[in-house]
Amino acid sequence: MPDKKKIKKVYDVLIEGAYAGLSDTALHDYVFEHCPKATSKRLVRASLLALSDPKVQDRNVLNVIYALAIKHRLDGGPDSDGDED
């Protein structure tokens, strides 16, 4: 399953950006700048992975990731076309 590698890469960039203090649109743009082939679905899955990771304990980082996941889950995000699987 090569998709797991793609989600892991999005996860790594997402965590990096959140710990750097990015949030909302800035964090979204950061992730898609570093992972141009990422999709909203992968972003949400990576966010859920981060929320369940016991190593991530910074409350602000978790809140930022949670908010981004909710936003993309509810509206599909601007890049939701073509998100298969």
C-alpha atoms as a printed R data frame, in Angstrom:
   type eleno elety resid chain resno       x      y      z
1  ATOM     1    CA   MET     A     1   0.000  0.000  0.000
2  ATOM     2    CA   PRO     A     2   1.977  3.015 -1.195
3  ATOM     3    CA   ASP     A     3  -0.772  5.337  0.092
4  ATOM     4    CA   LYS     A     4   0.469  4.835  3.677
5  ATOM     5    CA   LYS     A     5   3.831  6.306  2.698
6  ATOM     6    CA   LYS     A     6   2.080  9.329  1.225
7  ATOM     7    CA   ILE     A     7  -0.012  9.805  4.378
8  ATOM     8    CA   LYS     A     8   3.136  9.465  6.521
9  ATOM     9    CA   LYS     A     9   4.874 12.172  4.487
10 ATOM    10    CA   VAL     A    10   1.858 14.490  4.851
11 ATOM    11    CA   TYR     A    11   1.802 13.643  8.576
12 ATOM    12    CA   ASP     A    12   5.489 14.564  8.985
13 ATOM    13    CA   VAL     A    13   5.056 17.887  7.181
14 ATOM    14    CA   LEU     A    14   1.835 18.624  9.077
15 ATOM    15    CA   ILE     A    15   3.524 18.060 12.447
16 ATOM    16    CA   GLU     A    16   6.546 20.107 11.385
17 ATOM    17    CA   GLY     A    17   4.368 23.040 10.319
18 ATOM    18    CA   ALA     A    18   2.164 22.907 13.409
19 ATOM    19    CA   TYR     A    19   5.192 22.870 15.728
20 ATOM    20    CA   ALA     A    20   6.573 25.832 13.759
21 ATOM    21    CA   GLY     A    21   3.490 27.805 14.799
22 ATOM    22    CA   LEU     A    22   1.518 27.652 11.565
23 ATOM    23    CA   SER     A    23  -2.242 27.273 11.645
24 ATOM    24    CA   ASP     A    24  -5.307 27.259  9.418
25 ATOM    25    CA   THR     A    25  -4.556 28.491  5.887
26 ATOM    26    CA   ALA     A    26  -0.839 28.939  6.532
27 ATOM    27    CA   LEU     A    27  -0.529 25.337  7.713
28 ATOM    28    CA   HIS     A    28  -2.620 24.092  4.788
29 ATOM    29    CA   ASP     A    29  -0.446 26.004  2.321
30 ATOM    30    CA   TYR     A    30   2.729 24.729  4.008
31 ATOM    31    CA   VAL     A    31   1.606 21.111  3.717
32 ATOM    32    CA   PHE     A    32   0.577 21.463  0.069
33 ATOM    33    CA   GLU     A    33   3.781 23.334 -0.765
34 ATOM    34    CA   HIS     A    34   5.875 20.452  0.583
35 ATOM    35    CA   CYS     A    35   3.508 17.709 -0.626
36 ATOM    36    CA   PRO     A    36   2.060 19.050 -3.889
37 ATOM    37    CA   LYS     A    37   0.317 15.776 -4.703
38 ATOM    38    CA   ALA     A    38  -1.438 15.630 -1.331
39 ATOM    39    CA   THR     A    39  -5.221 15.610 -1.224
40 ATOM    40    CA   SER     A    40  -7.734 16.798  1.337
41 ATOM    41    CA   LYS     A    41  -8.488 13.195  2.187
42 ATOM    42    CA   ARG     A    42  -4.821 12.479  2.899
43 ATOM    43    CA   LEU     A    43  -4.602 15.656  4.950
44 ATOM    44    CA   VAL     A    44  -7.530 14.546  7.113
45 ATOM    45    CA   ARG     A    45  -6.070 11.045  7.512
46 ATOM    46    CA   ALA     A    46  -2.677 12.477  8.456
47 ATOM    47    CA   SER     A    47  -4.407 14.767 10.940
48 ATOM    48    CA   LEU     A    48  -6.178 11.830 12.558
49 ATOM    49    CA   LEU     A    49  -2.875  9.992 12.741
50 ATOM    50    CA   ALA     A    50  -1.326 12.994 14.497
51 ATOM    51    CA   LEU     A    51  -4.235 13.276 16.920
52 ATOM    52    CA   SER     A    52  -3.836  9.629 17.901
53 ATOM    53    CA   ASP     A    53  -0.035  9.781 18.206
54 ATOM    54    CA   PRO     A    54   0.932  9.693 21.903
55 ATOM    55    CA   LYS     A    55   4.231 11.471 21.096
56 ATOM    56    CA   VAL     A    56   2.345 14.635 20.114
57 ATOM    57    CA   GLN     A    57   1.457 16.189 23.458
58 ATOM    58    CA   ASP     A    58   1.499 19.926 22.769
59 ATOM    59    CA   ARG     A    59  -2.076 21.092 23.292
60 ATOM    60    CA   ASN     A    60  -1.779 23.988 20.826
61 ATOM    61    CA   VAL     A    61  -0.404 21.722 18.093
62 ATOM    62    CA   LEU     A    62  -3.240 19.252 18.658
63 ATOM    63    CA   ASN     A    63  -5.832 22.057 18.552
64 ATOM    64    CA   VAL     A    64  -4.411 23.437 15.293
65 ATOM    65    CA   ILE     A    65  -4.363 19.998 13.668
66 ATOM    66    CA   TYR     A    66  -7.862 19.218 14.932
67 ATOM    67    CA   ALA     A    67  -9.234 22.496 13.530
68 ATOM    68    CA   LEU     A    68  -7.611 21.869 10.151
69 ATOM    69    CA   ALA     A    69  -8.980 18.319  9.999
70 ATOM    70    CA   ILE     A    70 -12.504 19.484 10.864
71 ATOM    71    CA   LYS     A    71 -12.360 22.244  8.256
72 ATOM    72    CA   HIS     A    72 -11.279 19.864  5.504
73 ATOM    73    CA   ARG     A    73 -13.612 17.089  6.556
74 ATOM    74    CA   LEU     A    74 -16.662 19.337  6.512
75 ATOM    75    CA   ASP     A    75 -16.051 21.310  3.346
76 ATOM    76    CA   GLY     A    76 -13.851 18.856  1.474
77 ATOM    77    CA   GLY     A    77 -11.190 21.523  1.163
78 ATOM    78    CA   PRO     A    78 -10.314 23.409 -1.997
79 ATOM    79    CA   ASP     A    79  -8.573 20.397 -3.513
80 ATOM    80    CA   SER     A    80 -11.160 17.686 -2.879
81 ATOM    81    CA   ASP     A    81 -11.795 16.920 -6.554
82 ATOM    82    CA   GLY     A    82 -10.265 13.623 -7.495
83 ATOM    83    CA   ASP     A    83  -9.867 12.317 -3.954
84 ATOM    84    CA   GLU     A    84 -10.444  8.660 -4.522
85 ATOM    85    CA   ASP     A    85 -10.272  5.919 -1.868
